[in-house]
Amino acid sequence: MAKEYPGKKVHVKRAIAEGDYVVLHCHQEWPGDRDWAGIDIFRFDAAGRVVEHWDVLQPVPETSANANTMF
């Protein structure tokens, strides 16, 4: 992805670990595109290798209907 999107930045806002799972809440800055909010969920095996991965992305709106933020 770094070759395809040079200049892309990912800022981890929250990291949560429990048992075999790690969840990352990230602010992603894509060059030439809008910013995105992302969640990545990883499951690790006993050797510490990622064996499953799920993710979801949502565009960060330019304006919000309330005072809450994506991050």
HTML snippet that shows the backbone in 3Dmol.js (N, CA, C, O; Angstrom):
<script src="https://3Dmol.org/build/3Dmol-min.js"></script>
<div id="view" style="width:600px;height:400px;position:relative"></div>
<script>
const pdb = `
ATOM      1  N   MET A   1       0.815  -1.184   0.000  1.00  0.00           N
ATOM      2  CA  MET A   1       0.000   0.000   0.000  1.00  0.00           C
ATOM      3  C   MET A   1       0.869   1.262   0.000  1.00  0.00           C
ATOM      4  O   MET A   1       0.474   2.290  -0.550  1.00  0.00           O
ATOM      5  N   ALA A   2       2.031   1.182   0.607  1.00  0.00           N
ATOM      6  CA  ALA A   2       2.926   2.337   0.646  1.00  0.00           C
ATOM      7  C   ALA A   2       3.384   2.716  -0.767  1.00  0.00           C
ATOM      8  O   ALA A   2       3.555   3.899  -1.059  1.00  0.00           O
ATOM      9  N   LYS A   3       3.583   1.731  -1.643  1.00  0.00           N
ATOM     10  CA  LYS A   3       3.975   2.019  -3.021  1.00  0.00           C
ATOM     11  C   LYS A   3       2.812   2.623  -3.798  1.00  0.00           C
ATOM     12  O   LYS A   3       2.998   3.550  -4.587  1.00  0.00           O
ATOM     13  N   GLU A   4       1.618   2.099  -3.572  1.00  0.00           N
ATOM     14  CA  GLU A   4       0.441   2.553  -4.308  1.00  0.00           C
ATOM     15  C   GLU A   4      -0.037   3.935  -3.856  1.00  0.00           C
ATOM     16  O   GLU A   4      -0.552   4.712  -4.660  1.00  0.00           O
ATOM     17  N   TYR A   5       0.135   4.236  -2.570  1.00  0.00           N
ATOM     18  CA  TYR A   5      -0.310   5.505  -1.998  1.00  0.00           C
ATOM     19  C   TYR A   5       0.815   6.183  -1.216  1.00  0.00           C
ATOM     20  O   TYR A   5       0.745   6.265   0.010  1.00  0.00           O
ATOM     21  N   PRO A   6       1.850   6.669  -1.903  1.00  0.00           N
ATOM     22  CA  PRO A   6       2.932   7.346  -1.175  1.00  0.00           C
ATOM     23  C   PRO A   6       2.387   8.581  -0.458  1.00  0.00           C
ATOM     24  O   PRO A   6       1.588   9.334  -1.015  1.00  0.00           O
ATOM     25  N   GLY A   7       2.819   8.772   0.753  1.00  0.00           N
ATOM     26  CA  GLY A   7       2.347   9.902   1.543  1.00  0.00           C
ATOM     27  C   GLY A   7       1.161   9.579   2.433  1.00  0.00           C
ATOM     28  O   GLY A   7       0.741  10.423   3.224  1.00  0.00           O
ATOM     29  N   LYS A   8       0.608   8.365   2.320  1.00  0.00           N
ATOM     30  CA  LYS A   8      -0.493   7.974   3.207  1.00  0.00           C
ATOM     31  C   LYS A   8       0.020   7.927   4.630  1.00  0.00           C
ATOM     32  O   LYS A   8       1.118   7.433   4.888  1.00  0.00           O
ATOM     33  N   LYS A   9      -0.784   8.446   5.564  1.00  0.00           N
ATOM     34  CA  LYS A   9      -0.415   8.433   6.981  1.00  0.00           C
ATOM     35  C   LYS A   9      -1.530   7.787   7.787  1.00  0.00           C
ATOM     36  O   LYS A   9      -2.713   7.998   7.520  1.00  0.00           O
ATOM     37  N   VAL A  10      -1.131   6.998   8.776  1.00  0.00           N
ATOM     38  CA  VAL A  10      -2.091   6.367   9.681  1.00  0.00           C
ATOM     39  C   VAL A  10      -1.715   6.759  11.099  1.00  0.00           C
ATOM     40  O   VAL A  10      -0.593   6.523  11.547  1.00  0.00           O
ATOM     41  N   HIS A  11      -2.669   7.363  11.802  1.00  0.00           N
ATOM     42  CA  HIS A  11      -2.464   7.791  13.183  1.00  0.00           C
ATOM     43  C   HIS A  11      -3.321   6.914  14.087  1.00  0.00           C
ATOM     44  O   HIS A  11      -4.549   6.977  14.032  1.00  0.00           O
ATOM     45  N   VAL A  12      -2.682   6.099  14.913  1.00  0.00           N
ATOM     46  CA  VAL A  12      -3.421   5.241  15.837  1.00  0.00           C
ATOM     47  C   VAL A  12      -3.934   6.102  16.983  1.00  0.00           C
ATOM     48  O   VAL A  12      -3.155   6.736  17.694  1.00  0.00           O
ATOM     49  N   LYS A  13      -5.242   6.117  17.154  1.00  0.00           N
ATOM     50  CA  LYS A  13      -5.873   6.916  18.211  1.00  0.00           C
ATOM     51  C   LYS A  13      -6.132   6.070  19.449  1.00  0.00           C
ATOM     52  O   LYS A  13      -6.029   6.564  20.571  1.00  0.00           O
ATOM     53  N   ARG A  14      -6.465   4.806  19.254  1.00  0.00           N
ATOM     54  CA  ARG A  14      -6.713   3.897  20.371  1.00  0.00           C
ATOM     55  C   ARG A  14      -6.229   2.501  19.991  1.00  0.00           C
ATOM     56  O   ARG A  14      -6.351   2.083  18.840  1.00  0.00           O
ATOM     57  N   ALA A  15      -5.686   1.796  20.960  1.00  0.00           N
ATOM     58  CA  ALA A  15      -5.313   0.395  20.788  1.00  0.00           C
ATOM     59  C   ALA A  15      -5.854  -0.368  21.985  1.00  0.00           C
ATOM     60  O   ALA A  15      -5.603  -0.003  23.134  1.00  0.00           O
ATOM     61  N   ILE A  16      -6.592  -1.423  21.707  1.00  0.00           N
ATOM     62  CA  ILE A  16      -7.198  -2.222  22.769  1.00  0.00           C
ATOM     63  C   ILE A  16      -6.777  -3.670  22.550  1.00  0.00           C
ATOM     64  O   ILE A  16      -6.917  -4.205  21.450  1.00  0.00           O
ATOM     65  N   ALA A  17      -6.265  -4.295  23.595  1.00  0.00           N
ATOM     66  CA  ALA A  17      -5.846  -5.689  23.500  1.00  0.00           C
ATOM     67  C   ALA A  17      -6.546  -6.500  24.581  1.00  0.00           C
ATOM     68  O   ALA A  17      -6.604  -6.102  25.744  1.00  0.00           O
ATOM     69  N   GLU A  18      -7.074  -7.642  24.169  1.00  0.00           N
ATOM     70  CA  GLU A  18      -7.715  -8.550  25.123  1.00  0.00           C
ATOM     71  C   GLU A  18      -7.578  -9.971  24.594  1.00  0.00           C
ATOM     72  O   GLU A  18      -8.055 -10.295  23.506  1.00  0.00           O
ATOM     73  N   GLY A  19      -6.926 -10.803  25.375  1.00  0.00           N
ATOM     74  CA  GLY A  19      -6.727 -12.189  24.947  1.00  0.00           C
ATOM     75  C   GLY A  19      -5.944 -12.248  23.647  1.00  0.00           C
ATOM     76  O   GLY A  19      -4.846 -11.701  23.544  1.00  0.00           O
ATOM     77  N   ASP A  20      -6.524 -12.922  22.646  1.00  0.00           N
ATOM     78  CA  ASP A  20      -5.867 -13.096  21.348  1.00  0.00           C
ATOM     79  C   ASP A  20      -6.166 -11.960  20.376  1.00  0.00           C
ATOM     80  O   ASP A  20      -5.755 -12.023  19.217  1.00  0.00           O
ATOM     81  N   TYR A  21      -6.874 -10.922  20.821  1.00  0.00           N
ATOM     82  CA  TYR A  21      -7.339  -9.875  19.918  1.00  0.00           C
ATOM     83  C   TYR A  21      -6.681  -8.520  20.202  1.00  0.00           C
ATOM     84  O   TYR A  21      -6.405  -8.165  21.348  1.00  0.00           O
ATOM     85  N   VAL A  22      -6.443  -7.784  19.119  1.00  0.00           N
ATOM     86  CA  VAL A  22      -6.003  -6.389  19.207  1.00  0.00           C
ATOM     87  C   VAL A  22      -6.907  -5.588  18.273  1.00  0.00           C
ATOM     88  O   VAL A  22      -7.143  -5.984  17.132  1.00  0.00           O
ATOM     89  N   VAL A  23      -7.409  -4.458  18.771  1.00  0.00           N
ATOM     90  CA  VAL A  23      -8.267  -3.574  17.986  1.00  0.00           C
ATOM     91  C   VAL A  23      -7.582  -2.214  17.890  1.00  0.00           C
ATOM     92  O   VAL A  23      -7.141  -1.665  18.900  1.00  0.00           O
ATOM     93  N   LEU A  24      -7.491  -1.672  16.684  1.00  0.00           N
ATOM     94  CA  LEU A  24      -6.903  -0.360  16.463  1.00  0.00           C
ATOM     95  C   LEU A  24      -7.963   0.579  15.901  1.00  0.00           C
ATOM     96  O   LEU A  24      -8.677   0.227  14.962  1.00  0.00           O
ATOM     97  N   HIS A  25      -8.063   1.766  16.472  1.00  0.00           N
ATOM     98  CA  HIS A  25      -8.934   2.836  15.972  1.00  0.00           C
ATOM     99  C   HIS A  25      -7.995   3.872  15.392  1.00  0.00           C
ATOM    100  O   HIS A  25      -7.192   4.457  16.119  1.00  0.00           O
ATOM    101  N   CYS A  26      -8.084   4.109  14.086  1.00  0.00           N
ATOM    102  CA  CYS A  26      -7.085   4.930  13.400  1.00  0.00           C
ATOM    103  C   CYS A  26      -7.701   6.065  12.590  1.00  0.00           C
ATOM    104  O   CYS A  26      -8.812   5.959  12.071  1.00  0.00           O
ATOM    105  N   HIS A  27      -6.943   7.150  12.500  1.00  0.00           N
ATOM    106  CA  HIS A  27      -7.249   8.258  11.592  1.00  0.00           C
ATOM    107  C   HIS A  27      -6.314   8.089  10.410  1.00  0.00           C
ATOM    108  O   HIS A  27      -5.094   8.127  10.566  1.00  0.00           O
ATOM    109  N   GLN A  28      -6.886   7.902   9.222  1.00  0.00           N
ATOM    110  CA  GLN A  28      -6.080   7.667   8.024  1.00  0.00           C
ATOM    111  C   GLN A  28      -6.154   8.875   7.108  1.00  0.00           C
ATOM    112  O   GLN A  28      -7.237   9.366   6.791  1.00  0.00           O
ATOM    113  N   GLU A  29      -4.990   9.345   6.689  1.00  0.00           N
ATOM    114  CA  GLU A  29      -4.888  10.447   5.738  1.00  0.00           C
ATOM    115  C   GLU A  29      -4.390   9.882   4.411  1.00  0.00           C
ATOM    116  O   GLU A  29      -3.253   9.424   4.305  1.00  0.00           O
ATOM    117  N   TRP A  30      -5.252   9.922   3.408  1.00  0.00           N
ATOM    118  CA  TRP A  30      -4.909   9.410   2.090  1.00  0.00           C
ATOM    119  C   TRP A  30      -4.574  10.582   1.179  1.00  0.00           C
ATOM    120  O   TRP A  30      -5.337  11.547   1.133  1.00  0.00           O
ATOM    121  N   PRO A  31      -3.462  10.535   0.453  1.00  0.00           N
ATOM    122  CA  PRO A  31      -3.121  11.640  -0.440  1.00  0.00           C
ATOM    123  C   PRO A  31      -4.161  11.775  -1.561  1.00  0.00           C
ATOM    124  O   PRO A  31      -4.550  10.794  -2.194  1.00  0.00           O
ATOM    125  N   GLY A  32      -4.597  13.017  -1.784  1.00  0.00           N
ATOM    126  CA  GLY A  32      -5.551  13.277  -2.845  1.00  0.00           C
ATOM    127  C   GLY A  32      -6.954  12.803  -2.558  1.00  0.00           C
ATOM    128  O   GLY A  32      -7.792  12.765  -3.459  1.00  0.00           O
ATOM    129  N   ASP A  33      -7.224  12.444  -1.326  1.00  0.00           N
ATOM    130  CA  ASP A  33      -8.538  11.918  -0.962  1.00  0.00           C
ATOM    131  C   ASP A  33      -8.933  12.501   0.382  1.00  0.00           C
ATOM    132  O   ASP A  33      -8.145  13.200   1.019  1.00  0.00           O
ATOM    133  N   ARG A  34     -10.115  12.224   0.798  1.00  0.00           N
ATOM    134  CA  ARG A  34     -10.564  12.682   2.111  1.00  0.00           C
ATOM    135  C   ARG A  34      -9.961  11.807   3.207  1.00  0.00           C
ATOM    136  O   ARG A  34      -9.402  10.749   2.921  1.00  0.00           O
ATOM    137  N   ASP A  35     -10.072  12.242   4.445  1.00  0.00           N
ATOM    138  CA  ASP A  35      -9.590  11.457   5.584  1.00  0.00           C
ATOM    139  C   ASP A  35     -10.617  10.379   5.918  1.00  0.00           C
ATOM    140  O   ASP A  35     -11.807  10.511   5.632  1.00  0.00           O
ATOM    141  N   TRP A  36     -10.124   9.323   6.525  1.00  0.00           N
ATOM    142  CA  TRP A  36     -10.967   8.182   6.867  1.00  0.00           C
ATOM    143  C   TRP A  36     -10.762   7.787   8.323  1.00  0.00           C
ATOM    144  O   TRP A  36      -9.668   7.932   8.867  1.00  0.00           O
ATOM    145  N   ALA A  37     -11.822   7.287   8.947  1.00  0.00           N
ATOM    146  CA  ALA A  37     -11.746   6.665  10.267  1.00  0.00           C
ATOM    147  C   ALA A  37     -11.760   5.163  10.033  1.00  0.00           C
ATOM    148  O   ALA A  37     -12.586   4.653   9.276  1.00  0.00           O
ATOM    149  N   GLY A  38     -10.852   4.464  10.680  1.00  0.00           N
ATOM    150  CA  GLY A  38     -10.758   3.024  10.466  1.00  0.00           C
ATOM    151  C   GLY A  38     -10.675   2.247  11.760  1.00  0.00           C
ATOM    152  O   GLY A  38     -10.139   2.718  12.763  1.00  0.00           O
ATOM    153  N   ILE A  39     -11.219   1.046  11.711  1.00  0.00           N
ATOM    154  CA  ILE A  39     -11.093   0.082  12.808  1.00  0.00           C
ATOM    155  C   ILE A  39     -10.479  -1.174  12.209  1.00  0.00           C
ATOM    156  O   ILE A  39     -10.974  -1.689  11.206  1.00  0.00           O
ATOM    157  N   ASP A  40      -9.419  -1.664  12.806  1.00  0.00           N
ATOM    158  CA  ASP A  40      -8.807  -2.936  12.422  1.00  0.00           C
ATOM    159  C   ASP A  40      -8.876  -3.866  13.616  1.00  0.00           C
ATOM    160  O   ASP A  40      -8.564  -3.472  14.740  1.00  0.00           O
ATOM    161  N   ILE A  41      -9.286  -5.103  13.369  1.00  0.00           N
ATOM    162  CA  ILE A  41      -9.336  -6.125  14.413  1.00  0.00           C
ATOM    163  C   ILE A  41      -8.432  -7.267  13.972  1.00  0.00           C
ATOM    164  O   ILE A  41      -8.585  -7.806  12.876  1.00  0.00           O
ATOM    165  N   PHE A  42      -7.495  -7.627  14.829  1.00  0.00           N
ATOM    166  CA  PHE A  42      -6.557  -8.707  14.549  1.00  0.00           C
ATOM    167  C   PHE A  42      -6.723  -9.810  15.588  1.00  0.00           C
ATOM    168  O   PHE A  42      -6.909  -9.534  16.773  1.00  0.00           O
ATOM    169  N   ARG A  43      -6.652 -11.063  15.135  1.00  0.00           N
ATOM    170  CA  ARG A  43      -6.578 -12.201  16.059  1.00  0.00           C
ATOM    171  C   ARG A  43      -5.235 -12.875  15.852  1.00  0.00           C
ATOM    172  O   ARG A  43      -4.830 -13.133  14.718  1.00  0.00           O
ATOM    173  N   PHE A  44      -4.551 -13.157  16.940  1.00  0.00           N
ATOM    174  CA  PHE A  44      -3.213 -13.744  16.921  1.00  0.00           C
ATOM    175  C   PHE A  44      -3.260 -15.195  17.380  1.00  0.00           C
ATOM    176  O   PHE A  44      -4.115 -15.569  18.183  1.00  0.00           O
ATOM    177  N   ASP A  45      -2.340 -16.013  16.870  1.00  0.00           N
ATOM    178  CA  ASP A  45      -2.212 -17.381  17.372  1.00  0.00           C
ATOM    179  C   ASP A  45      -1.233 -17.405  18.545  1.00  0.00           C
ATOM    180  O   ASP A  45      -0.720 -16.362  18.951  1.00  0.00           O
ATOM    181  N   ALA A  46      -0.979 -18.579  19.081  1.00  0.00           N
ATOM    182  CA  ALA A  46      -0.114 -18.718  20.259  1.00  0.00           C
ATOM    183  C   ALA A  46       1.321 -18.274  19.995  1.00  0.00           C
ATOM    184  O   ALA A  46       2.039 -17.920  20.930  1.00  0.00           O
ATOM    185  N   ALA A  47       1.748 -18.288  18.723  1.00  0.00           N
ATOM    186  CA  ALA A  47       3.112 -17.871  18.367  1.00  0.00           C
ATOM    187  C   ALA A  47       3.190 -16.365  18.093  1.00  0.00           C
ATOM    188  O   ALA A  47       4.261 -15.852  17.770  1.00  0.00           O
ATOM    189  N   GLY A  48       2.062 -15.653  18.218  1.00  0.00           N
ATOM    190  CA  GLY A  48       2.063 -14.216  18.001  1.00  0.00           C
ATOM    191  C   GLY A  48       1.876 -13.789  16.556  1.00  0.00           C
ATOM    192  O   GLY A  48       2.098 -12.627  16.217  1.00  0.00           O
ATOM    193  N   ARG A  49       1.466 -14.727  15.693  1.00  0.00           N
ATOM    194  CA  ARG A  49       1.226 -14.398  14.283  1.00  0.00           C
ATOM    195  C   ARG A  49      -0.238 -14.014  14.079  1.00  0.00           C
ATOM    196  O   ARG A  49      -1.132 -14.566  14.720  1.00  0.00           O
ATOM    197  N   VAL A  50      -0.469 -13.062  13.178  1.00  0.00           N
ATOM    198  CA  VAL A  50      -1.835 -12.680  12.835  1.00  0.00           C
ATOM    199  C   VAL A  50      -2.459 -13.822  12.035  1.00  0.00           C
ATOM    200  O   VAL A  50      -1.917 -14.237  11.010  1.00  0.00           O
ATOM    201  N   VAL A  51      -3.595 -14.324  12.504  1.00  0.00           N
ATOM    202  CA  VAL A  51      -4.279 -15.404  11.795  1.00  0.00           C
ATOM    203  C   VAL A  51      -5.623 -14.962  11.229  1.00  0.00           C
ATOM    204  O   VAL A  51      -6.178 -15.635  10.361  1.00  0.00           O
ATOM    205  N   GLU A  52      -6.153 -13.839  11.709  1.00  0.00           N
ATOM    206  CA  GLU A  52      -7.372 -13.269  11.142  1.00  0.00           C
ATOM    207  C   GLU A  52      -7.297 -11.756  11.234  1.00  0.00           C
ATOM    208  O   GLU A  52      -6.693 -11.200  12.152  1.00  0.00           O
ATOM    209  N   HIS A  53      -7.934 -11.090  10.249  1.00  0.00           N
ATOM    210  CA  HIS A  53      -7.965  -9.626  10.232  1.00  0.00           C
ATOM    211  C   HIS A  53      -9.300  -9.178   9.651  1.00  0.00           C
ATOM    212  O   HIS A  53      -9.755  -9.700   8.633  1.00  0.00           O
ATOM    213  N   TRP A  54      -9.915  -8.210  10.306  1.00  0.00           N
ATOM    214  CA  TRP A  54     -11.136  -7.578   9.812  1.00  0.00           C
ATOM    215  C   TRP A  54     -10.910  -6.077   9.878  1.00  0.00           C
ATOM    216  O   TRP A  54     -10.168  -5.592  10.733  1.00  0.00           O
ATOM    217  N   ASP A  55     -11.551  -5.341   8.975  1.00  0.00           N
ATOM    218  CA  ASP A  55     -11.454  -3.888   9.065  1.00  0.00           C
ATOM    219  C   ASP A  55     -12.713  -3.238   8.517  1.00  0.00           C
ATOM    220  O   ASP A  55     -13.507  -3.856   7.807  1.00  0.00           O
ATOM    221  N   VAL A  56     -12.862  -1.986   8.867  1.00  0.00           N
ATOM    222  CA  VAL A  56     -13.968  -1.181   8.364  1.00  0.00           C
ATOM    223  C   VAL A  56     -13.462   0.254   8.259  1.00  0.00           C
ATOM    224  O   VAL A  56     -12.708   0.721   9.113  1.00  0.00           O
ATOM    225  N   LEU A  57     -13.884   0.949   7.199  1.00  0.00           N
ATOM    226  CA  LEU A  57     -13.494   2.347   6.980  1.00  0.00           C
ATOM    227  C   LEU A  57     -14.741   3.202   6.811  1.00  0.00           C
ATOM    228  O   LEU A  57     -15.750   2.760   6.262  1.00  0.00           O
ATOM    229  N   GLN A  58     -14.650   4.420   7.288  1.00  0.00           N
ATOM    230  CA  GLN A  58     -15.730   5.388   7.123  1.00  0.00           C
ATOM    231  C   GLN A  58     -15.113   6.744   6.833  1.00  0.00           C
ATOM    232  O   GLN A  58     -14.185   7.162   7.525  1.00  0.00           O
ATOM    233  N   PRO A  59     -15.622   7.441   5.809  1.00  0.00           N
ATOM    234  CA  PRO A  59     -15.084   8.780   5.552  1.00  0.00           C
ATOM    235  C   PRO A  59     -15.353   9.709   6.731  1.00  0.00           C
ATOM    236  O   PRO A  59     -16.420   9.660   7.344  1.00  0.00           O
ATOM    237  N   VAL A  60     -14.379  10.550   7.038  1.00  0.00           N
ATOM    238  CA  VAL A  60     -14.570  11.564   8.079  1.00  0.00           C
ATOM    239  C   VAL A  60     -15.364  12.699   7.437  1.00  0.00           C
ATOM    240  O   VAL A  60     -14.907  13.289   6.458  1.00  0.00           O
ATOM    241  N   PRO A  61     -16.546  13.015   7.972  1.00  0.00           N
ATOM    242  CA  PRO A  61     -17.347  14.078   7.358  1.00  0.00           C
ATOM    243  C   PRO A  61     -16.691  15.449   7.526  1.00  0.00           C
ATOM    244  O   PRO A  61     -16.000  15.708   8.511  1.00  0.00           O
ATOM    245  N   GLU A  62     -16.920  16.312   6.551  1.00  0.00           N
ATOM    246  CA  GLU A  62     -16.369  17.671   6.633  1.00  0.00           C
ATOM    247  C   GLU A  62     -17.018  18.465   7.754  1.00  0.00           C
ATOM    248  O   GLU A  62     -16.366  19.287   8.397  1.00  0.00           O
ATOM    249  N   THR A  63     -18.292  18.222   7.987  1.00  0.00           N
ATOM    250  CA  THR A  63     -19.003  18.857   9.102  1.00  0.00           C
ATOM    251  C   THR A  63     -19.748  17.792   9.861  1.00  0.00           C
ATOM    252  O   THR A  63     -20.086  16.744   9.309  1.00  0.00           O
ATOM    253  N   SER A  64     -20.006  18.056  11.125  1.00  0.00           N
ATOM    254  CA  SER A  64     -20.706  17.111  11.982  1.00  0.00           C
ATOM    255  C   SER A  64     -22.026  17.698  12.452  1.00  0.00           C
ATOM    256  O   SER A  64     -22.145  18.909  12.642  1.00  0.00           O
ATOM    257  N   ALA A  65     -23.004  16.845  12.637  1.00  0.00           N
ATOM    258  CA  ALA A  65     -24.311  17.282  13.120  1.00  0.00           C
ATOM    259  C   ALA A  65     -24.293  17.565  14.621  1.00  0.00           C
ATOM    260  O   ALA A  65     -25.249  18.120  15.162  1.00  0.00           O
ATOM    261  N   ASN A  66     -23.204  17.184  15.293  1.00  0.00           N
ATOM    262  CA  ASN A  66     -23.092  17.421  16.735  1.00  0.00           C
ATOM    263  C   ASN A  66     -21.638  17.693  17.093  1.00  0.00           C
ATOM    264  O   ASN A  66     -20.774  17.749  16.218  1.00  0.00           O
ATOM    265  N   ALA A  67     -21.373  17.861  18.388  1.00  0.00           N
ATOM    266  CA  ALA A  67     -20.025  18.199  18.846  1.00  0.00           C
ATOM    267  C   ALA A  67     -19.112  16.976  18.974  1.00  0.00           C
ATOM    268  O   ALA A  67     -17.923  17.124  19.257  1.00  0.00           O
ATOM    269  N   ASN A  68     -19.644  15.793  18.772  1.00  0.00           N
ATOM    270  CA  ASN A  68     -18.815  14.580  18.854  1.00  0.00           C
ATOM    271  C   ASN A  68     -17.864  14.525  17.663  1.00  0.00           C
ATOM    272  O   ASN A  68     -18.182  15.015  16.579  1.00  0.00           O
ATOM    273  N   THR A  69     -16.720  13.939  17.870  1.00  0.00           N
ATOM    274  CA  THR A  69     -15.774  13.772  16.778  1.00  0.00           C
ATOM    275  C   THR A  69     -15.607  12.297  16.452  1.00  0.00           C
ATOM    276  O   THR A  69     -16.061  11.436  17.205  1.00  0.00           O
ATOM    277  N   MET A  70     -14.966  12.006  15.345  1.00  0.00           N
ATOM    278  CA  MET A  70     -14.715  10.609  14.960  1.00  0.00           C
ATOM    279  C   MET A  70     -13.623   9.980  15.828  1.00  0.00           C
ATOM    280  O   MET A  70     -13.477   8.759  15.880  1.00  0.00           O
ATOM    281  N   PHE A  71     -12.852  10.852  16.516  1.00  0.00           N
ATOM    282  CA  PHE A  71     -11.730  10.346  17.279  1.00  0.00           C
ATOM    283  C   PHE A  71     -11.759  10.847  18.696  1.00  0.00           C
ATOM    284  O   PHE A  71     -10.876  10.514  19.486  1.00  0.00           O
TER     285      PHE A  71
END
`;
const viewer = $3Dmol.createViewer("view");
viewer.addModel(pdb, "pdb");
viewer.setStyle({}, {cartoon: {color: "spectrum"}});
viewer.zoomTo();
viewer.render();
</script>
